[in-house]
Amino acid sequence: MQHQTQTQRQTLKILPQQIQMLNLIQLSTIELENRIKSELEENPVLEEGSEDENQMEAAEPEVREDNEVNSSIEDQPQEELYNWEKLENDVPDYKTRSDNHSDDDGDSYTIPMVQTQTFREDLKEQLHLLNLSERYLIFADFILDSLDDDGFLRFPLNDLADDISFAHNLFVDVEELKDILLLIQKLDPPGIGASDLQECLLLQLEAKKNAGKNVDTAIMVVNVCMNELAHKNYEKIKKILSLSNEDLKEVVEQITSLNPKPVSGQASDIQINLNIYPEFNLFFENDKIEVSLNNKSNQELRLNKSFMDMAHAAGNDKQTIQFVKSKISAAQWFIDAIKQRENTMLTTMKAIAILQQEYFMTGNERKLRPMILKDVADIIGMDISTVSRVTSTKYVQTPFGLILLKRMFSEGLTNQDGAEVSNREIQNHIQEIIQKEDKNNPLTDQQIVDALSQKGYNIARRTVAKYREHLNIAVAKLRRGL
């Protein structure tokens, strides 16, 4: 027997428009430009320009009689009629017409892209100058294409021989690949084609030796004491090889001058000159902090009036009317979403300026107050996720430089005086302590904790270790010098 029951439940549904709005907020300035261009291409109702321009275009132009024009010209002083400086700065009439722009007069400036030669292409050119046989050139190109982005050959030659045999239907002897690899390792830059760091350093030292430099001791240290060298166990190296402190210091200087990644940074085919466009401008006016949106690169949008009139001229064509209405609705929503994005971003930035007023007034990073996303969200009355999207990948231009908004958020700690300080301030103190330490006897994390305690900051050793790793500072034994 069936029974009917009545239940009540509360659900939360997010509309597609809300999701798109959140995505718009997260976009950076350059990404927003691309999104606007895409919308302009897809929606014919949407066009660039302000509503004021739309109203001016809709107004009928005033027609004047020729005699009125002539009389008005005659009434003007000669100085105004022949103001050459003004004429030189005037924009010609043809420039104001949308279909009379030169190809060189583009409004938007694209990011320059510089085509560069990859290190593999450079190495192949060097090999092709050695007058190798076609068979050896096939082997050499395959090996070069197998190098990683740092220039290391991580694959065993036996595996490469099988791959070449399968790819080119050739019988490949491993000894042939060894001969080719030796040729590659003599190319520029030195260290190319090594299987590991030790071999890479030895190849570079051999190149220096062939150039007439005395690196025999350094070669011996890398060959015999590579593990001790990696852990900076200098006392053990001196004991094993019977080296004086001066000899070991010279060897370490020679080894540290080598490149552990011979082609690091040369792996990309195209290098792009990336520019950061700040979303906000922060400035002072009458000793007060003012915030504005950087809208120089954002186009003003409006509805195309002539296209909207098509809905009235369509008559009883329901399909046309429905198409036009859908495009009008989408265009109006996009314009409103852009405005809402600007309002949300400006409101959020103003709240951050209020919370970090002392920092923005001085530019001193130690004046940063502890601030989390919830602090800003409580002020502006929005969700934490919205604040996160607004501050993600966004920059503000200040009188003392360009700042990534995400870097301004930090948790707080309480010092001995009971005042709350930012963990950024603690990190700055850790950097200062390590910079001033004796490199022959670097400070351990516990000693750094004791030094911070003397400055009034009581934090745990694991917290110091976490901040040190965040600052990319090695442990004490790896900071040891000679």
Secondary structure by P-SEA (a helix, b strand, c coil): cbbbbbbbbbbbbbcaaaaaaaaaaaccaaaaaaaaaaaaacccccccccaaaaaaaacccccccaaaaaaaaaacccccccaaaaaaaccccccccccccccccccccccbbbbbbcaaaaaaaaaaaccccaaaaaaaaaaaaaccccccccccaaaaaaaaaaaccccccaaaaaaaaaaaaaccccccccccaaaaaaaaaaaaaaacccaaaaaaaaaccaaaaaacaaaaaaaaccccaaaaaaaaaaaaacccccccccccccccbbbbbbcbbbbbcccbbbbbbccccbbbbbccccccccccccccaaaaaaaaaaaaaaaaaaaaaaaaaaaaaaaaaaaaaaaaccccccccccccccccaaaaaaaacccaaaaaaaaccbbbbcccccccccccbbbbbbccccbbbbaaaaaaaaaaaaaaccccccccaaaaaaaaaaacccccaaaaaaaaaaaccccccccccc
